[in-house]
């Protein structure tokens, strides 16, 4: 498993020294990956840390024990200043203290206690990194750290035991100076034995890591996560979704669309084609002052009792779809779901459901991912997007509210809808007009104008989805049609490897909901498709990116977001699969058992029929077959044994001689002469009175002692002679020679 040239010059002490420095490197690297060290602090510690690996520099700047202790005590006031003035936080200041103490230890003479402190400080760094990052790279680094740490602790304990044993054998006190400065070559083992020990340590460490991984995985899925506590505040970057609040400035969605960061991932159950073109609604806005949208209309909120499964409405005749959303840390408290949500599951309590617009406000999650599962009813045909189709007279004016507008907007709305008979037909005409006569663009040029909507409609004639949706709402309201704007996302990127939709900031979208008397609230999307072309990625790079994203989805779903709901879902699916497999196995077993039973009955009937026809010839045939089978088995065992002996003699395998001696003891035991445990092999020879058998036993014992206690190799002649002696002993016993 391990190549010999790699460790041909490695002693046990040198191996332990390298493992310790590797642990220090891993601990420091994981803190860097956690992004908890500023650039200045990183360079302050990185330069002397790298220099400590050079034996020349470390010896040149070597500290005495007294100097090291003095520097450590001197840093304590700096630690207090760092905590209250520089870092202004306990965690970063403590990390700086750990790094400083570790750096001092690297530059001072190191005994066993100092090496142990270095290992302990490296463990504290990894422990801190585990609480300060949710990056999947930590998992790989942690596995490497566990492997190296296991090997380091094994070699450390072996090194200590050998030093103590050698000190006792020389009659030296353990604490003397000679024992303290003992060199690796003086551990009482030869270079070959130390190299073998290094390989054995790596092998045992790898096996231990596999066992720990299996047991840890079992415990990992048996115990759900309940939170990250204080350290969750530093986990990851919080996405600023300024377009998803109760009050936004016109153009906020356009700012989000410039960010390619992942906002959420959605895993759907069933045929994913059913989800193509669907929109994930977040916040609904109804009041417009010319530049800002806000939410004024709010229904009687539904507050749910504490729990993790929340039933919002009863399912209707529409098709039911199930999906899971993993929302990244962000500044909004709105959840993103499909229309007509029925059931919500997840650790989202407390949350409030607003029935007026189907919106959900959950607990804030600016520092951690939020995972929830939901069931929604897909709208079919002209089914309204919101269950409550009618609006009251008190609320209707809010959906017709308009600021002071350019008079040309009303004229444009009337001219576009000229000839339309119904409210729905008017809305369709306005939607088509905006889609065909205006161009999609992310340029915020009209935002600085006194009336951005008028500038968009009559001057620039280009903008992003928020301008198209706002313009349509304004035009509908000038015609007396209640309407509102909805901000959310539309999914366009699907990962075939992970089986999930990847929704990024650039997928943010605004659309319109209009209240038509015929069918209630209906969805309209006046935004045309973007004319901007994206550079296609290389197929290989796209595949690699899909695999990485799929692994990140698994990491977030089953590692970071594995809560009680995920655990119940996992074990429910596992129970269903086990039940299904058990039913299938039971059916297959019954089918096979019936087949075997029928075959046995058929065979029995055939044998009975043949016996009746053969008469006295049948028992004779059975006897001949039985004797022939027994003779064939004896012949096979004899040939197999002879082939084994010949191969051992040809290869010079001395262990076969030991096997012959053990076979001799078993033979004597079967004859009533067992070897007592307190007798040596030579003493056992003296117990035989028959001179012929005693001579053969003595010769075989001599070969056994040579193989067992001598370092010289046993020759092929000795192996062949041992086999011949064992055969002679068995022959003498068969001739009637007395063993005792």
C-alpha positions in Angstrom: 0.0 0.0 0.0 2.8 2.4 0.8 5.8 2.6 -1.5 9.1 1.7 0.2 11.2 4.5 -1.4 9.0 7.1 0.2 10.0 6.1 3.7 13.4 4.6 3.0 15.2 7.3 5.0 12.5 8.0 7.6 13.0 7.3 11.2 10.2 7.3 13.7 11.2 10.5 15.3 11.6 12.3 12.0 8.2 11.0 10.9 6.5 12.3 14.1 8.3 15.7 13.6 6.9 16.0 10.0 3.4 15.0 11.1 3.4 17.7 13.8 4.4 20.4 11.4 1.8 19.1 8.9 -0.9 19.4 11.6 0.2 23.0 12.2 0.0 23.7 8.5 -3.5 22.2 8.2 -4.8 24.2 11.2 -3.4 27.5 9.9 -4.8 26.8 6.4 -8.3 26.0 7.6 -8.4 29.3 9.5 -7.4 31.1 6.2 -10.1 29.2 4.3 -12.6 30.3 7.0 -11.7 33.9 6.0 -11.3 34.9 9.6 -7.8 36.4 9.3 -7.4 39.9 7.9 -4.8 40.5 5.2 -2.5 42.3 7.7 -2.8 39.6 10.4 -2.3 36.9 7.7 1.0 38.3 6.6 2.2 39.0 10.1 1.8 35.3 11.0 2.4 33.7 7.6 6.0 34.9 7.1 7.5 33.7 10.5 5.3 30.6 10.2 6.9 29.7 6.8 10.4 30.5 8.1 10.0 28.0 11.0 10.1 25.2 8.5 13.6 26.1 7.6 16.0 24.4 10.0 18.6 27.1 9.4 16.3 30.0 10.2 14.6 28.2 13.2 18.0 27.5 14.8 19.3 31.0 14.1 16.2 32.6 15.8 15.7 29.9 18.4 14.2 31.0 21.7 15.1 29.7 25.1 12.3 28.4 27.4 12.6 31.5 29.5 12.3 33.8 26.5 9.3 31.9 25.2 7.5 32.2 28.5 8.3 35.9 28.7 6.9 36.5 25.2 3.8 34.6 26.0 3.1 36.6 29.2 3.9 39.8 27.3 1.2 39.1 24.7 -1.6 39.0 27.3 -2.0 42.8 27.5 -1.9 42.8 23.7 -4.7 40.2 23.7 -6.9 42.5 25.9 -6.1 45.5 23.6 -6.9 43.4 20.5 -10.2 42.3 22.0 -11.5 45.8 22.9 -9.7 48.1 20.5 -8.4 46.3 17.4 -10.6 43.3 16.5 -13.3 44.4 19.0 -14.4 40.8 19.3 -13.5 37.9 21.5 -13.3 35.2 18.8 -10.7 36.9 16.4 -8.6 38.0 19.4 -8.5 34.5 20.8 -7.5 33.2 17.3 -4.6 35.7 17.3 -3.6 34.5 20.7 -3.6 30.8 19.6 -1.5 31.7 16.5 1.0 33.6 18.6 1.5 30.9 21.2 1.9 28.3 18.4 4.5 30.5 16.7 6.5 30.8 19.9 6.4 27.0 20.4 7.7 26.5 16.9 10.9 28.6 17.6 11.8 27.1 21.0 13.5 23.7 21.8 10.8 21.1 21.7 10.3 18.1 24.1 7.4 15.8 24.2 5.3 18.3 26.0 5.9 21.0 23.5 5.0 18.7 20.6 1.7 17.8 22.4 0.9 21.5 22.8 1.5 22.1 19.1 -1.0 19.3 18.3 -3.5 20.7 20.8 -3.2 24.2 19.3 -3.8 22.9 15.8 -6.9 21.1 17.0 -8.2 24.4 18.5 -7.7 26.1 15.1 -9.6 23.4 13.3 -12.3 23.6 16.0 -12.6 27.3 15.5 -12.7 26.9 11.7 -15.5 24.4 12.0 -17.6 27.0 13.7 -16.7 29.9 11.4 -17.3 28.4 8.0 -19.9 26.3 6.1 -17.7 25.9 3.0 -17.5 22.3 1.7 -13.7 22.6 1.5 -13.6 22.3 5.3 -14.9 18.7 5.0 -11.9 17.6 2.9 -9.5 19.5 5.2 -11.1 17.9 8.3 -10.6 14.4 6.9 -7.0 15.0 6.2 -6.5 16.5 9.7 -8.1 13.5 11.4 -5.9 11.1 9.4 -2.7 13.0 10.2 -3.7 13.5 13.8 -4.3 9.8 14.3 -0.9 9.0 12.9 0.8 11.7 14.9 -0.7 10.5 18.2 0.2 6.9 17.5 3.8 7.8 16.6 4.0 10.1 19.7 2.9 7.4 22.1 5.2 4.8 20.5 8.1 7.3 20.6 7.4 8.0 24.3 7.1 4.3 25.2 10.4 3.4 23.4 12.2 6.3 25.1 11.0 5.2 28.5 11.9 1.6 27.9 15.4 2.5 26.7 15.9 4.8 29.7 15.0 2.0 32.1 17.2 -0.5 30.3 20.2 1.9 30.6 19.4 2.6 34.3 18.9 6.3 33.6 16.3 8.6 35.2 13.5 9.7 32.8 14.1 13.3 33.6 17.8 13.5 33.0 19.4 15.6 30.3 20.6 12.7 28.3 17.1 11.2 28.0 15.7 14.6 27.0 18.1 15.1 24.1 17.9 11.5 23.0 18.3 11.2 19.2 15.9 9.2 17.0 18.6 6.6 16.2 18.7 5.7 19.9 15.1 4.6 20.3 16.2 1.0 20.5 14.9 0.1 17.0 16.9 -0.4 13.8 16.2 1.7 10.7 14.3 -1.2 9.0 12.1 -1.7 12.1 11.4 2.0 12.3 10.4 2.1 8.6 8.1 -0.8 9.2 6.6 1.1 12.1 6.0 4.1 10.0 4.1 2.1 7.3 2.1 0.3 10.0 1.1 3.6 11.6 -0.2 5.0 8.3 -2.1 1.7 7.6 -3.7 1.7 11.0 -4.5 5.4 10.8 -6.2 4.9 7.4 -8.3 2.0 8.7 -9.2 4.0 11.9 -10.3 6.9 9.7 -12.6 4.6 7.7 -14.1 3.2 10.9 -14.6 6.7 12.4 -16.2 7.9 9.1 -18.7 5.0 9.1 -19.7 5.5 12.7 -19.7 9.2 12.5 -21.9 9.1 9.4 -24.4 6.9 11.3 -24.5 9.3 14.3 -24.6 12.3 11.9 -27.8 11.2 10.3 -29.3 10.0 13.6 -28.9 13.4 15.3 -30.3 16.4 13.5 -28.8 19.9 13.6 -30.4 22.4 16.0 -28.3 25.6 15.2 -24.9 27.0 15.2 -25.2 29.4 18.1 -23.0 32.4 18.4 -20.6 31.4 15.6 -23.5 31.3 13.0 -23.1 35.1 12.8 -19.9 34.7 10.9 -20.9 31.8 8.6 -21.2 33.4 5.2 -22.0 36.5 3.3 -25.5 37.8 3.6 -27.3 38.5 0.3 -28.8 42.0 0.1 -32.2 41.5 -1.5 -33.3 45.1 -1.4 -36.2 44.4 -3.7 -38.0 42.1 -1.3 -39.4 44.2 1.5 -42.6 46.1 2.3 -41.1 49.3 0.7 -38.7 49.4 -2.2 -37.4 52.1 -4.5 -38.1 51.7 -8.3 -35.0 50.0 -9.7 -34.2 47.8 -6.8 -34.9 44.6 -8.8 -32.5 45.8 -11.4 -29.7 46.0 -8.9 -30.4 42.4 -7.8 -30.3 41.3 -11.4 -26.7 42.4 -11.7 -25.7 39.9 -9.0 -25.0 36.3 -10.3 -24.8 34.9 -6.7 -27.0 32.0 -5.9 -30.1 33.0 -4.0 -31.8 29.7 -3.6 -31.9 26.1 -4.9 -35.2 24.4 -5.6 -35.5 20.6 -5.8 -38.8 19.5 -7.3 -40.6 16.1 -7.0 -41.9 14.5 -10.1 -41.7 15.7 -13.7 -39.7 18.9 -13.8 -41.5 20.0 -17.0 -44.5 20.8 -14.8 -42.3 23.5 -13.2 -41.0 25.2 -16.4 -42.2 28.8 -16.7 -43.5 29.0 -13.1 -42.6 32.0 -11.0 -41.6 32.0 -7.3 -43.5 34.8 -5.6 -42.1 36.7 -2.7 -43.6 40.1 -1.9 -46.7 41.8 -3.4 -46.8 45.7 -3.5 -49.8 47.9 -4.1 -49.0 51.5 -3.3 -47.0 53.6 -5.8 -45.9 57.2 -5.2 -44.1 57.7 -8.6 -40.7 56.4 -7.4 -41.4 53.9 -4.6 -43.5 50.8 -4.2 -44.8 49.7 -0.8 -47.3 47.3 0.7 -50.3 48.9 2.3 -53.0 46.2 1.9 -52.6 43.5 4.5 -55.2 40.9 5.3 -55.9 39.4 8.7 -52.6 37.5 9.3 -52.6 33.9 10.2 -50.2 33.0 13.0 -49.5 29.3 13.4 -48.6 27.5 16.6 -45.0 26.4 17.1 -44.1 23.3 15.1 -42.5 22.4 11.8 -45.5 21.3 9.8 -48.0 24.0 8.9 -51.3 23.4 7.0 -52.3 26.7 5.3 -55.3 25.6 3.2 -57.1 22.5 2.1 -56.2 21.0 -1.4 -58.6 21.6 -4.2 -59.1 20.1 -7.6 -55.9 21.5 -9.0 -52.8 19.4 -9.6 -50.6 19.1 -6.5 -46.8 19.7 -6.7 -44.2 19.2 -4.0 -40.8 21.0 -3.8 -38.0 21.8 -1.4 -36.4 25.2 -1.2 -32.9 25.9 0.2 -32.8 29.7 0.7 -29.3 31.2 1.2 -28.6 33.7 4.0 -30.3 37.0 2.9 -31.7 40.2 4.3 -35.4 39.5 3.5 -37.8 37.6 5.7 -40.1 36.7 2.8 -40.3 33.1 1.7 -40.5 32.2 -2.0 -43.2 29.7 -3.0 -45.4 28.9 -5.9 -49.0 30.2 -6.1 -51.7 28.5 -4.0 -49.5 27.1 -1.3 -51.2 24.4 0.7 -48.7 23.0 3.3 -45.3 24.3 4.6 -42.8 22.2 6.4 -39.5 23.3 7.9 -37.8 25.1 10.8 -39.4 28.5 9.9 -41.4 29.3 13.0 -42.4 31.9 13.8 -44.0 32.9 10.5 -47.0 34.9 9.4 -49.2 34.1 6.4 -51.1 36.9 4.6 -54.1 35.5 2.8 -54.7 38.7 0.8 -51.7 38.0 -1.5 -50.4 34.6 -0.5 -47.2 35.9 1.0 -45.3 34.4 3.9 -43.0 36.2 6.3 -40.7 33.8 8.3 -38.1 34.2 11.0 -35.1 36.3 9.8 -32.1 34.3 8.6 -29.3 36.8 7.7 -26.5 34.4 8.8 -27.8 30.9 8.0 -29.5 28.9 5.2 -33.2 28.3 5.5 -34.6 25.0 4.2 -38.3 24.4 3.9 -40.6 22.0 1.9 -43.9 23.1 0.5 -46.9 21.8 -1.4 -48.7 24.0 -3.9 -51.7 23.7 -6.3 -50.8 24.4 -9.9 -53.4 26.8 -11.5 -55.1 25.3 -14.5 -56.6 27.5 -17.2 -58.4 30.5 -15.8 -58.2 29.4 -12.1 -57.2 32.5 -10.1 -53.8 32.6 -8.6 -55.1 33.6 -5.2 -57.9 31.7 -3.6 -59.9 34.8 -2.6 -61.0 36.1 -6.0 -63.1 39.0 -4.9 -61.9 42.1 -3.1 -63.9 44.3 -0.7 -65.0 47.9 -1.4 -62.7 49.1 1.3 -59.6 47.5 -0.2 -60.4 48.2 -3.9 -59.3 51.9 -3.8 -55.8 50.8 -2.7 -55.4 48.8 -5.9 -56.5 51.8 -8.0 -54.3 54.3 -6.2 -52.2 56.5 -8.5 -49.7 59.3 -8.0 -49.6 62.5 -10.1 -49.0 61.2 -13.6 -48.2 62.4 -17.1 -51.5 62.8 -19.0 -50.0 60.9 -21.9 -50.1 57.7 -19.9 -53.9 57.7 -19.8 -54.1 58.5 -23.5 -51.7 55.6 -24.2 -53.7 53.2 -22.2 -57.0 54.1 -23.9 -55.4 53.9 -27.4 -53.8 50.5 -26.7 -57.0 49.0 -25.3 -59.3 50.6 -28.0 -61.9 48.0 -29.0 -61.4 45.7 -26.1 -64.7 44.5 -24.6 -63.6 42.9 -21.3 -61.2 43.8 -18.5 -59.2 40.7 -19.3 -58.9 41.6 -23.0 -57.7 45.1 -22.0 -55.0 43.6 -19.8 -53.9 41.3 -22.6 -53.6 44.2 -25.0 -51.5 46.2 -22.7 -49.3 43.2 -22.0 -48.7 42.6 -25.7 -48.1 46.3 -26.4 -45.3 46.5 -23.8 -43.7 43.2 -25.0 -43.6 44.2 -28.7 -42.8 48.0 -28.6 -40.2 48.2 -25.8 -36.8 46.8 -25.2 -35.3 45.0 -22.2 -32.3 46.7 -20.6 -30.6 46.9 -17.2 -29.6 50.6 -17.7 -31.0 52.8 -14.9 -31.0 56.0 -17.0 -34.7 57.0 -16.5 -34.4 56.5 -12.7 -33.1 60.1 -12.2 -36.0 61.6 -14.1 -38.9 63.4 -12.3 -41.4 60.8 -13.6 -39.5 57.5 -14.4 -42.5 55.7 -15.7 -43.3 58.4 -18.2 -39.7 58.6 -19.3 -39.7 54.8 -19.8 -43.0 54.8 -21.9 -42.3 57.8 -24.1 -38.6 58.5 -24.2 -36.1 55.7 -23.5 -38.6 52.9 -24.3 -36.2 50.4 -22.6 -35.8 49.1 -19.0 -35.9 46.0 -16.9 -38.8 44.0 -15.6 -39.7 46.4 -12.8 -40.3 49.2 -15.3 -42.5 47.0 -17.5 -44.5 45.7 -14.5 -44.9 49.2 -13.0 -45.9 50.7 -16.3 -48.6 48.0 -16.8 -50.0 48.4 -13.3 -50.2 52.2 -13.8 -51.9 51.8 -17.2 -54.4 49.3 -15.8 -55.3 51.5 -12.9 -55.9 54.5 -15.2 -58.6 52.3 -16.8 -60.1 51.4 -13.5 -58.7 47.8 -13.3 -57.4 46.9 -9.8 -53.8 45.6 -10.1 -50.6 45.2 -8.2 -46.9 44.3 -8.7 -45.3 41.0 -7.5 -41.6 40.6 -6.9 -40.0 37.2 -7.0 -37.9 34.9 -9.2 -38.2 32.8 -12.3 -36.2 29.6 -12.6 -34.2 29.1 -15.8 -31.1 27.1 -14.8 -31.5 23.4 -14.1 -28.7 21.1 -12.9 -29.3 17.6 -14.2 -26.6 16.2 -11.8 -28.1 17.6 -8.6 -31.7 17.5 -9.9 -32.4 21.1 -8.8 -33.2 24.5 -10.1 -30.4 27.1 -9.4 -31.9 30.5 -8.9 -29.5 33.4 -8.9 -29.8 37.1 -8.3 -30.0 37.7 -12.1 -33.2 35.6 -12.1 -35.1 38.2 -10.0 -38.3 39.3 -11.7 -41.3 41.5 -11.4 -44.7 40.8 -12.9 -48.3 41.9 -12.6 -51.5 40.6 -11.0 -54.8 42.2 -12.2 -58.3 41.7 -10.7 -60.6 40.7 -13.5 -64.2 40.3 -12.7 -64.5 37.2 -14.8 -61.8 35.2 -13.2 -60.3 37.1 -10.2 -56.6 37.8 -9.9 -54.7 36.9 -13.0 -51.0 36.9 -13.8 -49.5 39.0 -16.6 -45.9 39.3 -17.6 -45.3 42.3 -19.9 -41.5 42.0 -19.9 -40.0 40.9 -23.3 -37.2 38.4 -23.5 -33.7 39.8 -23.1 -31.8 40.4 -26.3 -28.4 40.2 -24.4 -26.5 37.1 -25.4 -24.5 35.1 -22.8 -21.2 33.5 -23.6 -21.8 29.7 -23.7 -19.6 27.7 -21.4 -17.5 24.8 -22.5 -19.4 21.5 -22.1 -16.7 20.0 -19.9 -16.6 23.1 -17.6 -20.4 23.1 -17.4 -20.4 19.4 -16.4 -17.7 20.0 -13.7 -19.6 23.0 -12.4 -22.8 21.0 -12.2 -21.0 18.3 -10.2 -19.6 20.9 -7.8 -23.0 22.5 -7.4 -24.6 19.1 -6.8 -22.1 18.4 -4.1 -22.7 21.8 -2.5 -26.4 21.1 -2.6 -25.9 17.8 -0.8 -23.6 19.6 1.7 -26.2 22.2 2.4 -29.2 19.9 2.5 -27.8 16.9 4.5 -25.0 18.5 6.5 -25.8 22.2 7.2 -29.6 22.0 6.9 -30.2 18.6 8.3 -32.9 19.4 10.9 -35.7 17.4 12.4 -37.9 17.8 9.4 -35.1 16.4 7.1 -34.5 13.6 9.5 -38.2 12.6 9.6 -38.4 12.8 5.8 -35.2 10.7 5.4 -36.3 8.0 7.8 -39.9 7.9 6.3 -38.4 7.4 2.9 -36.0 4.8 4.2 -38.9 3.0 6.0 -41.0 3.0 2.8 -38.0 1.6 0.8 -37.3 -1.1 3.4 -40.9 -2.1 3.4 -41.0 -2.2 -0.4 -37.8 -4.2 -0.5 -39.0 -6.6 2.2 -42.2 -7.2 0.3 -40.3 -7.8 -2.9 -37.8 -10.1 -1.1 -40.7 -12.0 0.5 -42.4 -12.6 -2.8 -39.1 -13.7 -4.4 -38.4 -16.0 -1.5 -41.8 -17.6 -1.7 -41.5 -18.0 -5.5 -38.0 -19.6 -5.1 -39.2 -21.9 -2.3 -42.2 -23.1 -4.3 -39.9 -23.7 -7.2 -37.4 -25.7 -5.1 -40.3 -27.6 -3.5 -41.7 -28.6 -6.9 -38.2 -29.6 -8.1 -37.7 -31.8 -5.0 -41.1 -33.4 -5.5 -40.4 -34.0 -9.2 -36.9 -35.4 -8.4 -38.3 -37.7 -5.6 -41.0 -39.0 -8.0 -38.3 -39.7 -10.6 -36.0 -41.5 -8.2 -38.9 -43.6 -6.8 -40.0 -44.5 -10.3 -36.4 -45.4 -11.3 -35.9 -47.6 -8.1 -39.1 -49.5 -8.9 -38.0 -50.2 -12.4 -34.4 -51.1 -11.5 -35.3 -53.4 -8.6 -32.2 -54.9 -6.8 -29.8 -52.9 -9.1 -30.7 -49.6 -7.4 -29.1 -50.3 -4.0 -26.0 -51.7 -5.7 -25.7 -48.5 -7.8 -26.1 -46.3 -4.7 -23.3 -48.3 -2.9 -21.0 -48.0 -5.9 -21.6 -44.2 -6.1 -21.0 -43.7 -2.4 -17.7 -45.7 -2.3 -16.6 -44.0 -5.5 -17.3 -40.5 -4.1 -15.4 -41.3 -0.9 -12.4 -42.5 -2.8 -12.5 -39.5 -5.1 -12.6 -37.1 -2.1 -9.6 -38.9 -0.5 -7.7 -38.7 -3.8 -8.5 -35.0 -4.1 -7.3 -34.1 -0.6 -4.1 -36.1 -1.2 -3.3 -34.5 -4.5 -4.1 -31.0 -3.0 -1.7 -31.6 -0.1 1.1 -32.9 -2.3 0.7 -29.8 -4.6 0.8 -27.5 -1.6 4.0 -29.2 -0.3 5.6 -29.0 -3.7 4.9 -25.3 -4.1 6.2 -24.6 -0.6 9.4 -26.5 -1.2 9.8 -24.7 -4.6 9.3 -21.3 -3.0 11.1 -22.0 0.2 8.1 -21.2 2.4 9.4 -22.0 5.9 6.1 -21.5 7.6 5.0 -24.9 6.3 7.6 -26.5 8.6 5.8 -24.9 11.5 2.5 -26.3 10.1 4.0 -29.8 10.0 5.1 -29.6 13.7 1.6 -28.5 14.7 0.1 -31.3 12.6 2.3 -33.7 14.5 1.1 -32.4 17.8 -2.5 -32.8 16.7 -1.8 -36.3 15.5 -0.4 -37.3 18.9 -3.3 -35.6 20.7 -5.7 -37.8 18.6 -3.8 -40.8 19.8 -4.1 -39.8 23.5 -0.7 -38.1 24.0 -1.3 -34.3 24.2 1.7 -31.9 24.7 1.5 -30.3 28.2 1.6 -26.5 28.0 4.4 -26.3 30.6 6.8 -28.4 28.5 9.2 -27.0 25.9 9.4 -28.8 22.5 12.7 -30.4 23.6 11.2 -31.5 26.9 8.3 -33.0 25.1 10.7 -35.2 23.1 12.0 -36.8 26.3 8.5 -38.1 27.1 8.6 -40.7 24.3 9.8 -44.2 25.2 9.7 -45.7 21.7 13.1 -45.0 20.3 12.0 -45.0 16.6 9.2 -42.5 17.1 11.3 -40.5 19.6 14.1 -40.1 16.9 11.6 -38.9 14.3 10.0 -36.4 16.7 13.4 -35.1 17.8 14.4 -34.5 14.1 11.2 -32.6 13.4 11.5 -30.6 16.6 15.0 -29.6 15.6 13.7 -28.2 12.3 10.9 -26.5 14.2 13.3 -24.8 16.6 15.5 -23.7 13.7 12.5 -22.1 12.0 11.0 -20.6 15.1 13.9 -19.2 17.0 16.7 -18.8 14.5 17.0 -15.8 12.2 18.6 -17.9 9.4 16.4 -19.0 6.6 15.1 -22.6 6.4 16.3 -24.4 3.3 14.1 -26.3 0.9 15.7 -29.6 2.0 14.6 -28.9 5.6 11.0 -28.3 4.5 11.0 -31.5 2.4 12.6 -33.4 5.3 9.9 -32.2 7.8 7.2 -33.4 5.4 9.0 -36.8 5.2 9.4 -37.1 9.0 5.7 -36.4 9.6 4.8 -39.1 7.1 7.2 -41.6 8.8 5.6 -40.9 12.2 2.2 -41.6 10.8 3.4 -44.8 9.1 5.1 -46.1 12.3 1.8 -45.5 14.2 -0.1 -47.5 11.6 2.4 -50.4 11.9 1.5 -50.8 15.6 4.5 -49.0 17.1 3.7 -47.9 20.7 3.7 -44.1 21.0 3.9 -44.0 24.8 
